[in-house]
Each structure stands twice: as C-alpha cells, then as structure tokens.
Amino acid sequence: MTLLSDFNFLLRSHSTSASRQGPAAPASGERCSRRAERPKWKRGKRGGLHASLKARATRPPLPSLLLANVRSLENKMDELRTRITTQREIRECCALILTETWLSDSTPDSAIQLETHSVHRGERTAPSGKNKGGGVCIYVNNRWCTDVKTVGKHCSADLELLMVKCRAFYTPREFSSVYILATYIPPRANSATALGLLHDVISKQEAAHPDAAFIVAGDFNHCNLRTVLPKCHQHVSFPTRESNILDQVYSNVRGAYRAVPWPHFGQSDHISVFLYPAYRQILKQAPPVSKTVKVWNEETDLVLQDCFDNTDWDVFRTAAVREDCTVDLEDYASGATLKTTKGSDMTCVDLSERPRDSTG
C-alpha cells in the first residue's frame, strides 16, 4: 500500500506541474509560418494636415491660425506664455488672433509683449463711446514673418477691426501677400452697419491687391459675412459657445483650412479654434510639363570640329557683301550657321518636369 500511495502522489504532482507550464512551445517551422502571416507595415511617412504642418511649420502655403475669445488678455498672459512654451502647435503657429482683449490706451505694449511674436493691437477708443470690453489683437510669429504692417484700424459701437499685411519668408507663387483681419462685432451691434463697413474695407484692399490672400477671423456673434461677400468661404463648422457658431473664419480661398476645437483660455465661455492649412499650391495641382530638348551626341561633336577645320569662311563673307562693299552680318551669320548645322545629327530627349516654386 505504501508503494502504491507513493506512486499516485508522484503521478498527481507530475500532472500538476505540466498544467502550470502551459502548452508546449511551437516548433521552429510553425513559428516561421506565423511570422510570415503577420501584415507588413508600409514604409513611408505619416500623412495628414497635422504631419504636414509639423514638417513645414514656418513654410506653410497659408498661415496656421489660432482664434480665441480671451475676455481680458492681461490676466491671461501667463497662460498664453505657458501654452507657447509647452504646446508645439501654438509655439509654431503663424498667427494668434485674439478678441475681447479689453485693452485700452493706458495698457502699454510691454504688458502683452511676447519674445517670439510681434504684437499688433486694436484697442477700444474714447470716440467709439465704449468704456469696457471689446478690443482685438494679432500676434505674428517671427519665424514665419517679420515684414508685418498695420494697414487699417477701426473702432465704433458696431465694429472693431484690425488689418495687417504680411509678407512671409515663404509665399506660394499665386499669392503676393497675406492680409489678416481681426474682427469683433458686439452682440447689440447693428449688423447691417458692421457688415457694410467690413465690405468696404475688404473690397478696397482686394481691388488694390487682387493676388493677395485675405483671412477674416473674429467674433461675429449674429452676423454672417457671406451676406455681403458671397465669394468668401467659412471654415468653422462646429459651435464655439454653447450651440452657436460665434467665432468664425473666412477667406477668399476655397478649402483653405480645416478647423479643430481647442480648449478655452481661463474662464472664457468661448472655446478656441485652431486652423490647419489645407490648401494645395497650384504648383502641386498642375500636371508635369513635357519638353523636348535637342542634345549633341559624340559623333556630332566630331563632325562639327571637322567642319570648323575644313571650311573656307571667306566664301560666306564674299556672299554677304552688299553693293556698297559692306558686309551684311545677318547673311554672313545665317550662312555660317547653316553650314555648321547641315548634316549634323542631334538627339531629341523628352524631359518631364514641374515648374519650380518661388519664395516671396
């Protein structure tokens, strides 16, 4: 009995250890077959607007934008500087457009200055009758553009407007410059008056600069710019305050941007809007151009050299002499050229290329 019990104990312990070890390892051939069945990842680089902007942060076809209703800028400068330091998209963003900055003439530029951006402000003025609220501001990234000029300002009870002209380090060939307009229309403003002023300002600049890109961004509240400028394209399609699209971005380029919601600043009741450039240059849209070029082959070089050595050039000079004993240089040159090219064998080569883009 003792031997039988010991045998049963060993048998049970062996089965328990085998169950703990799990199934047996697959053979080498089975392992290779599993490796071959795995899908292969395609080589290349990441696509999409985010990857494109990351690769060309300072050379986009159109400037990347951040639109935000900050509701007082002075007390949010620390948050703005922190976002620029920690968030790559904002740090490399070409232009920051801020509305309801609540700035006045008593606010110095040093209070809102950024080391990496140039500041352009349009605060409320005394003739407008406003004593609080309002104000617009545009920060332009120095890595994208340093040639920035303020071309228009307006402040009234119905409209606040700031327009800057940017000639960036890189601009597609089809755009001579980029105009950025920051707009704020108060909730109780007369929409007809505000849109009429906007129409006059934009139309004047478009007539003077028909090849420029125009971008109008801001808090429009109950107004729609397409009622006076039907050729403009609106790029924000999601609500920015509760269920309303108050913060809007327009441009004169179809499909110029793709808007993405971003967190609001501080206790502002408007979410921010980040706009990725989605425009493709005409250079990339056009098909390659095919050209035929004639090139000299080795035999033609030898024939041409022999022609130079054995030709009596005085024959062509005598044939080109006029009646007044002067030499007609055109006849002389055409005769010599005909002689050198006659009998030469040239090879035609087809070249397909795209025209090079220019930087503005």
Salt bridges, closest charged atoms under 4 A:
GLU30 OE2 - ARG34 NH2 3.03
ASP78 OD1 - ARG81 NH1 3.97
GLU79 OE2 - ARG83 NH2 3.14
GLU89 OE2 - HIS50 NE2 3.79
GLU92 OE2 - ARG88 NE 3.18
GLU100 OE1 - ARG71 NH1 3.84
ASP109 OD1 - ARG121 NH1 2.76
GLU123 OE1 - ARG121 NE 2.95
GLU160 OE2 - LYS130 NZ 2.49
ASP200 OD1 - HIS199 ND1 3.52
ASP247 OD2 - HIS270 ND1 2.82
ASP269 OD2 - ARG241 NE 2.77
ASP269 OD1 - HIS270 NE2 3.65
ASP328 OD1 - ARG322 NH2 3.41
GLU353 OE2 - LYS291 NZ 3.19
